[in-house]
């Protein structure tokens, strides 16, 4: 028995408990010769690998779902938040007095990040960037340069996507035996950030322009506007410490309206009715007819217009018979316009344009907020082919101006031109504006000498950090009470700047300030609530104002003479708007320390 027990102990494998041994096993046993601690590391590595693979798979699935079913809205928001976090961190670390010499490089980095964010995300981000860019002259020079390149264009989406929009909106394809149109060109003639335009033909034979909203936009809109809200809050509270968040709701609401093509069709109809009722504009301005039976919230069908866009300046001059003999000959886009020369020159079309947008602001209280030169076409008048007619496109973004604000805005303009400092100060203070002189200059887009204006401070000797701090303090003093400030000023200011740029780009053929001032002053005589005495007083002010405007005419024609002399001597021919811009740039530099880029006000 002892022998057997001894043999059993011998044949029991090492590391395993013997049936005759009730003690603990030998934990050092490893048949492969590796240590237990190494094996534990392997097990942990495998667990980490599996978890990493699961996480990667989950993230990949989320990315795919977000891309295919949510138009990459989450990814776009993540890109936005990451970019803003980098900008915030960069400013917190590097915007310091001891690093003043490196602040220009800081502005360059931030400008590049913002520009790359807007262009990478595309869609509504372009519109948001343009809304921010409306105040580009108050931004550092690199940001001015980047925002000036933020054009509303984008690659075309494939025809398959257009087909899906039509099936969703109409239940049938754009063309074909059961199609909406007789013919539909699959290749778009223009593509912007939120929509693209195709040429089509109705079954009645009329040519039409079909604006189709890109499918991703409706999925992205609330995400994008939410990100915009967050970014503006961060800019106000973390980065720039400037009041910018107050305008978010107003901008968001109007951007939402711009994506509703039924609303756009209604806007076009309202504008056409205003023009028809205004003798000074009727026949001179045309709004393309909209076909409601072929339009929905995502598809807008309107009359096709053959003409030259104002953005094509050489062709505009050719059409108006003002070719530059030193320039290469211009080829008009449409063969039907070849050889046609219209009367009046570029002065006639700019006169109509300034009157149109002045009427919107001061008479109708109904303002088109995107009058850039790509949205304006010049064509021969249908009933008189020798006269030009201005065609206004893209009626998605309008601002309806309250009657009280319209009168205050007109009073401000008349006060600016008549040097009525009490009127200027009263309006500015009622809007929560703390620096009436600075605000007046920005509104008029020309320098205004305010009677209490302190002597301009010399800022050339200041470093970049000190200039930025000074500018921030002055802007805070300008916007004292943002709750009182009319939000309409955001879009009206943009409208004013673009109209100025349009006039400037064609050599300042008209006195824009005088025309706008006349409409402002005349509108104050039209209130239906006036007594006879009040109306008589307003007409007297209007007549006096016309006399005051003679001095502005003298300044304008002196500028035209200087322009003619410079052109005759082969020098650069600066127009009236160019001279105003140069003076405004000098004032911005000396009072705010802001370096405004040349041409920043161009449309």
C-alpha positions in Angstrom: 0.0 0.0 0.0 2.8 2.4 0.8 4.4 1.4 -2.5 1.3 2.2 -4.5 0.9 5.6 -2.7 4.5 6.5 -3.5 4.1 5.5 -7.2 0.9 7.6 -7.4 2.8 10.7 -6.2 5.5 10.1 -8.8 3.2 9.9 -11.8 1.0 12.8 -10.9 2.0 15.6 -13.3 3.9 18.5 -11.8 1.6 21.5 -10.9 -1.5 19.4 -10.5 -2.8 18.3 -7.1 -2.3 14.7 -6.2 -5.4 12.7 -5.2 -3.4 12.1 -2.0 -2.5 15.8 -1.6 -5.1 18.3 -0.3 -2.7 21.2 -0.4 -2.8 24.2 -2.9 -1.8 23.5 -6.5 1.5 24.6 -7.9 0.6 27.9 -9.6 4.0 28.2 -11.4 3.1 25.4 -13.7 3.1 26.4 -17.4 3.4 23.6 -20.0 4.6 26.0 -22.8 7.3 27.4 -20.7 5.9 31.0 -20.6 5.4 33.0 -17.4 1.9 33.5 -16.1 2.4 37.3 -16.1 3.2 37.3 -19.8 0.1 35.3 -20.5 -2.0 37.8 -18.6 -0.5 40.6 -20.8 -1.6 38.6 -23.9 -5.1 38.2 -22.6 -5.3 41.9 -21.8 -4.0 42.8 -25.2 -6.6 40.6 -26.8 -9.3 42.2 -24.8 -8.1 45.7 -25.7 -7.9 44.7 -29.4 -11.4 43.3 -29.3 -12.8 46.4 -27.7 -10.9 48.6 -30.1 -12.3 46.6 -33.0 -15.9 46.9 -31.6 -15.5 50.6 -31.1 -14.1 51.1 -34.6 -16.9 49.0 -36.0 -19.5 51.1 -34.0 -17.9 54.4 -35.2 -17.8 53.1 -38.7 -21.4 52.2 -38.6 -22.4 55.6 -37.1 -20.3 57.3 -39.8 -22.1 55.3 -42.5 -25.5 55.9 -41.1 -24.7 59.6 -40.6 -23.4 59.9 -44.2 -26.2 57.9 -45.9 -29.2 58.9 -43.9 -28.3 62.2 -42.2 -26.3 63.9 -44.9 -23.1 63.9 -42.6 -24.8 66.4 -40.3 -23.1 64.9 -37.1 -19.7 64.8 -38.8 -20.1 68.4 -39.9 -21.0 69.5 -36.4 -18.0 67.6 -35.0 -15.8 69.5 -37.6 -17.3 72.8 -36.5 -16.8 72.2 -32.8 -13.3 70.9 -33.3 -12.4 74.0 -35.4 -13.9 76.4 -32.8 -12.1 74.6 -30.0 -8.8 75.1 -31.9 -9.5 78.7 -32.5 -10.4 79.3 -28.9 -7.3 77.6 -27.7 -5.1 79.4 -30.1 -6.5 82.8 -29.0 -6.3 82.0 -25.3 -2.6 81.0 -25.6 -1.3 83.5 -28.2 -3.5 86.7 -28.0 -1.3 88.3 -25.4 0.7 91.6 -25.1 4.0 89.8 -24.9 3.2 88.0 -28.2 2.0 91.1 -30.0 4.5 90.6 -32.9 3.0 87.2 -33.6 -0.7 88.3 -33.6 -0.8 88.7 -37.5 0.2 85.0 -37.8 -2.6 84.2 -35.3 -5.2 86.0 -37.4 -3.9 84.2 -40.5 -4.3 80.8 -38.8 -7.8 81.6 -37.6 -8.9 83.0 -41.0 -7.7 79.8 -42.7 -9.5 77.6 -40.2 -12.8 79.5 -40.6 -12.6 79.5 -44.4 -11.7 75.8 -44.5 -14.6 75.0 -42.2 -17.2 76.9 -44.3 -16.0 75.5 -47.6 -15.6 71.9 -46.3 -19.1 71.9 -44.8 -20.6 73.8 -47.7 -24.4 74.0 -47.9 -25.9 76.4 -45.5 -22.5 77.1 -44.0 -21.8 79.3 -47.1 -24.9 81.3 -46.3 -23.9 81.6 -42.6 -20.4 82.6 -43.6 -21.8 85.3 -45.9 -24.0 86.6 -43.0 -20.9 86.8 -40.8 -19.0 88.3 -43.7 -21.5 91.2 -43.9 -19.4 92.7 -41.1 -16.0 91.7 -42.7 -14.6 95.2 -42.6 -14.5 95.1 -38.8 -12.5 91.8 -38.9 -8.7 91.4 -39.1 -7.3 91.8 -42.6 -6.8 88.0 -43.2 -10.5 87.3 -42.4 -11.5 90.1 -44.8 -9.5 88.4 -47.6 -11.0 84.9 -46.9 -14.6 86.0 -46.6 -14.3 87.9 -49.8 -13.6 84.6 -51.5 -16.6 82.9 -49.9 -18.7 82.7 -53.0 -22.1 80.9 -53.1 -21.2 78.3 -55.7 -20.7 74.5 -55.4 -20.3 71.4 -57.5 -23.4 70.0 -59.2 -25.1 67.1 -57.6 -25.8 64.1 -59.9 -29.0 63.8 -62.0 -30.0 60.8 -59.9 -30.4 63.1 -56.9 -32.5 65.5 -58.9 -34.7 62.7 -60.0 -35.3 61.6 -56.4 -36.3 65.2 -55.5 -38.9 65.3 -58.4 -40.3 61.9 -57.5 -40.6 63.0 -53.9 -42.2 66.4 -54.8 -44.3 65.5 -57.9 -44.4 61.7 -57.9 -42.9 61.6 -61.4 -39.7 62.4 -63.2 -38.7 65.8 -64.6 -39.1 64.7 -68.2 -40.3 61.7 -70.3 -43.8 60.5 -71.3 -45.2 61.1 -67.8 -42.7 63.8 -66.8 -43.4 67.2 -65.4 -41.8 69.0 -68.4 -41.5 68.4 -72.1 -37.8 68.7 -71.9 -35.4 68.9 -69.0 -31.6 69.4 -69.3 -29.9 67.0 -66.9 -26.8 69.3 -66.6 -27.4 72.3 -64.4 -26.6 75.8 -65.8 -25.7 77.0 -62.3 -25.0 75.4 -58.9 -25.0 77.2 -55.6 -24.7 76.0 -52.0 -28.3 75.0 -51.4 -29.8 74.6 -54.9 -29.0 74.3 -58.6 -30.8 75.6 -61.7 -31.7 73.6 -64.8 -33.2 74.7 -68.1 -36.4 73.1 -69.1 -39.3 73.5 -71.5 -43.0 73.3 -70.6 -45.3 71.2 -72.6 -46.8 74.5 -73.9 -43.4 75.3 -75.4 -42.2 78.0 -73.0 -38.6 77.9 -71.7 -38.3 78.0 -67.9 -35.6 78.0 -65.2 -36.0 75.2 -62.7 -34.4 75.7 -59.3 -34.0 72.4 -57.4 -33.0 72.3 -53.7 -30.2 69.8 -53.0 -31.6 66.9 -50.9 -28.9 67.1 -48.2 -29.8 70.7 -47.2 -33.1 69.9 -45.5 -31.5 67.2 -43.4 -28.6 69.5 -42.4 -30.4 72.7 -41.7 -31.3 72.4 -38.0 -27.9 70.8 -37.2 -26.2 73.7 -39.1 -28.2 76.4 -37.4 -27.7 74.8 -34.0 -23.9 74.8 -34.7 -24.1 78.5 -35.8 -25.8 79.3 -32.5 -23.1 77.6 -30.5 -20.3 79.2 -32.5 -21.7 82.7 -32.0 -22.1 82.0 -28.3 -18.5 80.9 -28.1 -17.3 83.9 -30.0 -19.1 86.3 -27.7 -18.2 84.6 -24.4 -14.9 82.8 -24.9 -13.0 84.3 -27.8 -13.7 87.8 -29.0 -15.8 89.1 -26.1 -18.0 91.1 -28.5 -21.8 91.2 -28.6 -22.6 89.0 -31.6 -25.0 86.5 -30.2 -28.0 88.9 -30.1 -28.6 88.5 -33.9 -28.6 84.7 -34.0 -32.3 84.1 -33.8 -33.1 86.8 -36.4 -30.5 85.3 -38.9 -31.6 81.7 -38.3 -35.3 82.5 -38.9 -34.5 84.2 -42.2 -32.1 81.5 -43.4 -34.9 78.9 -42.7 -37.3 81.0 -44.9 -34.7 81.0 -47.7 -35.0 77.2 -48.0 -38.8 77.4 -48.6 -39.3 77.9 -52.3 -43.1 78.4 -51.9 -42.1 81.4 -49.7 -39.7 82.5 -52.4 -42.4 82.4 -55.0 -44.6 84.6 -52.7 -41.8 87.0 -52.2 -41.3 87.4 -55.9 -45.1 88.1 -56.3 -45.1 90.8 -53.6 -42.0 92.5 -55.2 -43.6 92.4 -58.6 -46.7 94.1 -57.2 -44.7 96.8 -55.5 -42.8 97.6 -58.8 -46.0 97.7 -60.9 -47.4 100.3 -58.5 -44.3 102.5 -58.6 -44.3 104.8 -61.7 -40.6 105.5 -61.4 -39.8 101.8 -61.7 -42.6 100.2 -63.6 -41.3 98.7 -66.8 -37.7 99.4 -65.9 -37.5 96.4 -63.5 -38.8 92.9 -64.2 -39.4 90.0 -61.8 -39.5 86.7 -63.6 -42.9 85.0 -63.6 -43.3 82.0 -61.3 -45.3 78.9 -62.3 -46.9 77.8 -59.1 -48.3 74.6 -60.6 -44.7 73.5 -61.3 -43.3 74.7 -57.9 -43.1 73.2 -54.4 -41.1 73.8 -51.3 -38.0 72.3 -52.9 -38.6 73.0 -56.6 -39.2 76.5 -58.1 -40.1 77.0 -61.7 -39.8 80.5 -63.2 -39.7 82.3 -66.5 -36.4 81.9 -68.4 -34.5 85.2 -69.0 -32.0 85.8 -71.7 -29.6 88.6 -70.7 -26.3 89.5 -69.2 -25.5 89.2 -65.5 -24.2 92.3 -63.9 -21.2 90.3 -62.7 -20.0 90.1 -66.3 -18.8 93.6 -66.4 -17.1 93.6 -69.9 -20.3 92.1 -71.5 -22.5 94.7 -69.6 -20.4 97.5 -71.1 -20.6 95.9 -74.5 -24.4 95.6 -74.3 -24.7 99.2 -73.1 -22.4 100.4 -75.9 -19.5 101.4 -73.7 -16.8 99.0 -74.8 -13.3 99.7 -73.5 -11.2 100.1 -76.7 -8.1 98.9 -74.8 -9.7 95.7 -73.6 -10.2 92.4 -75.4 -13.5 92.2 -77.3 -16.3 90.8 -75.1 -18.4 87.9 -76.4 -22.0 87.9 -75.1 -23.3 84.7 -73.8 -26.5 84.6 -75.8 -26.3 84.7 -79.6 -29.7 86.6 -79.6 -27.9 89.6 -78.0 -25.0 89.8 -80.4 -24.9 93.2 -82.1 -27.5 94.8 -79.8 -26.5 98.0 -78.2 -28.8 99.6 -75.6 -29.3 103.3 -74.8 -28.4 105.1 -71.7 -25.0 103.5 -70.9 -24.2 101.9 -67.5 -25.5 105.1 -65.8 -29.0 104.2 -66.8 -29.0 100.8 -65.3 -27.2 101.9 -62.1 -29.8 104.7 -61.7 -32.6 102.1 -61.8 -30.8 99.8 -59.4 -30.1 102.4 -56.7 -33.7 103.6 -57.0 -35.1 100.1 -56.8 -33.3 99.3 -53.5 -33.9 102.8 -52.1 -37.7 102.3 -52.8 -37.5 98.9 -51.0 -35.9 100.4 -47.9 -37.7 103.7 -47.6 -41.1 103.3 -49.3 -42.1 99.7 -49.3 -40.4 98.4 -46.2 -39.7 95.2 -48.1 -36.0 94.6 -48.8 -34.3 92.1 -51.0 -31.2 91.2 -49.0 -28.9 89.6 -51.6 -28.5 92.0 -54.5 -25.1 90.7 -55.6 -24.3 91.2 -59.3 -25.0 87.5 -60.1 -28.6 88.1 -59.1 -29.1 91.0 -61.5 -29.6 90.5 -65.3 -29.7 93.3 -67.9 -31.8 92.6 -71.0 -33.4 94.5 -73.9 -36.9 95.7 -72.9 -39.4 93.4 -74.5 -41.6 96.3 -75.8 -38.6 98.6 -76.7 -35.5 96.6 -77.6 -33.3 99.7 -77.5 -33.9 100.3 -73.8 -32.4 98.2 -71.0 -34.5 96.4 -68.4 -33.2 95.2 -65.0 -34.2 91.7 -64.0 -34.0 90.8 -60.3 -33.5 87.2 -59.4 -33.4 85.0 -56.3 -36.2 86.2 -54.0 -35.5 83.8 -51.1 -34.1 86.3 -48.6 -36.3 89.3 -47.8 -36.7 91.4 -44.7 -40.0 93.1 -43.9 -39.3 96.4 -42.2 -41.6 97.8 -39.5 -43.2 101.1 -40.2 -41.6 102.7 -37.2 -38.2 101.5 -38.1 -38.6 102.6 -41.8 -39.4 106.2 -40.7 -36.4 106.2 -38.2 -34.1 104.9 -40.9 -35.3 107.5 -43.3 -34.9 110.2 -40.6 -31.4 109.0 -40.0 -30.4 109.3 -43.7 -31.9 112.7 -44.0 -30.1 113.8 -40.9 -26.8 112.4 -42.1 -27.0 114.4 -45.4 -28.4 117.5 -43.9 -26.0 117.6 -41.0 -28.9 117.4 -38.5 -26.9 116.1 -35.6 -29.9 116.1 -33.2 -31.8 113.8 -35.5 -28.7 111.5 -35.9 -28.2 111.3 -32.1 -31.9 110.8 -31.3 -32.2 107.8 -33.7 -28.8 106.3 -32.7 -29.6 106.5 -29.0 -33.1 105.0 -29.4 -31.4 102.0 -31.1 -28.9 101.5 -28.3 -26.0 103.0 -30.3 -23.3 104.5 -28.2 -21.2 106.2 -30.9 -23.5 108.1 -33.2 -20.6 109.5 -35.3 -19.0 106.1 -36.0 -22.4 104.6 -36.7 -23.3 107.4 -39.0 -20.2 106.9 -41.1 -20.8 103.1 -41.3 -24.5 103.7 -42.4 -23.7 106.3 -45.0 -20.6 104.5 -46.2 -18.8 107.9 -46.2 -17.1 109.8 -43.4 -19.3 111.9 -41.2 -17.9 114.7 -39.0 -20.0 114.6 -35.8 -19.9 117.8 -33.7 -18.9 116.0 -30.5 -16.5 113.8 -32.2 -13.3 113.7 -30.3 -10.0 114.2 -32.1 -9.0 111.1 -34.0 -6.4 109.1 -32.0 -3.2 108.2 -33.6 -2.9 104.4 -33.6 0.0 103.9 -36.0 2.5 103.5 -33.1 0.4 100.8 -31.4 1.2 97.2 -31.7 -1.3 94.6 -33.0 -2.4 93.6 -29.5 -3.1 97.2 -28.5 -5.0 97.9 -31.7 -7.2 94.9 -31.2 -8.0 95.9 -27.6 -8.8 99.5 -28.8 -11.1 98.2 -31.6 -12.9 95.9 -29.2 -13.5 98.7 -26.7 -14.8 101.0 -29.4 -17.2 98.4 -30.8 -18.5 97.7 -27.3 -19.1 101.4 -27.0 -20.9 101.4 -30.4 -23.3 98.5 -29.4 -24.3 99.7 -26.0 -27.7 98.0 -25.8 -28.2 95.2 -28.3 -31.7 94.6 -27.1 -32.7 98.0 -28.6 -30.8 97.6 -31.8 -33.1 96.8 -34.8 -32.0 93.4 -36.2 -33.1 94.5 -39.7 -29.9 96.7 -39.8 -27.9 93.5 -40.3 -29.4 92.7 -43.6 -30.0 96.3 -44.7 -26.3 97.1 -44.1 -25.4 94.1 -46.3 -27.8 95.4 -49.0 -26.3 98.9 -48.9 -22.7 97.6 -49.1 -23.4 95.4 -52.1 -25.3 98.1 -54.0 -22.3 100.4 -53.3 -20.0 97.7 -54.7 -22.1 97.3 -57.8 -21.9 101.0 -58.5 -18.2 101.1 -57.7 -17.4 98.1 -60.0 -18.8 100.1 -63.0 -16.9 103.2 -62.3 -19.4 105.0 -60.0 -21.6 106.3 -62.9 -24.3 107.6 -60.5 -24.4 109.6 -57.2 -25.7 106.7 -55.1 -25.8 108.7 -51.8 -27.8 111.5 -53.4 -30.4 109.1 -54.9 -30.7 107.2 -51.7 -31.1 110.4 -49.7 -33.9 111.7 -52.0 -35.9 108.5 -51.5 -35.4 108.7 -47.7 -36.4 112.3 -47.5 -39.4 111.9 -49.9 -40.7 108.9 -48.0 -41.1 111.0 -44.8 -43.8 113.1 -46.6 -46.1 110.1 -47.3 -47.4 109.1 -43.9 -51.2 108.8 -43.9 -51.4 109.9 -40.2 -50.1 113.4 -40.8 -52.3 116.5 -40.2 -52.2 119.2 -42.8 -49.7 121.2 -40.8 -47.4 118.2 -40.3 -47.5 117.3 -44.0 -46.7 120.9 -44.9 -43.7 120.9 -42.6 -42.4 117.6 -44.1 -42.7 119.0 -47.6 -40.8 122.1 -46.5 -38.0 120.0 -45.1 -38.0 118.0 -48.3 -37.6 121.1 -50.4 -34.8 122.4 -48.1 -33.1 119.0 -48.3 -33.1 119.2 -52.1 -31.2 122.5 -51.8 -28.7 121.0 -49.5 -28.1 118.2 -52.0 -26.7 120.7 -54.5 -23.4 120.7 -52.5 -23.2 116.9 -52.7 -23.7 117.2 -56.5 -20.7 119.5 -56.6 -18.6 117.0 -54.8 -19.8 114.2 -57.1 -19.1 116.1 -60.3 -15.7 117.2 -59.0 -14.9 113.6 -58.5 -16.1 112.8 -62.1 -13.8 115.5 -63.5 -10.8 114.1 -61.6 -11.7 110.6 -62.8 -11.9 111.8 -66.5 -8.5 113.6 -66.1 -6.8 110.5 -64.6 -8.2 108.4 -67.4 -7.0 110.8 -70.1 -3.5 110.7 -68.5 -3.5 106.9 -68.5 -3.7 106.8 -64.7 -6.0 104.6 -62.6 -9.4 106.2 -62.8 -10.8 106.2 -59.3 -14.5 107.0 -59.2 -16.6 108.6 -56.5 -17.2 105.4 -54.6 -13.5 104.6 -54.8 -12.7 107.9 -53.1 -15.3 107.3 -50.4 -13.9 103.9 -49.8 -10.3 105.2 -49.5 -11.5 107.8 -47.0 -13.4 105.3 -45.0 -10.4 103.0 -44.9 -8.3 105.9 -43.5 -10.9 106.6 -40.8 -11.2 102.9 -39.9 -7.4 102.8 -39.6 -7.0 105.9 -37.5 -10.0 105.5 -35.2 -10.4 101.7 -34.8 -7.0 100.4 -35.9 -8.8 98.3 -38.5 -6.9 97.7 -41.8 -9.7 97.4 -44.4 -8.8 95.7 -47.6 -9.2 97.5 -50.9 -12.4 96.5 -52.7 -14.0 95.0 -49.5 -17.3 96.6 -50.4 -17.5 95.2 -53.9 -20.7 93.2 -54.6 
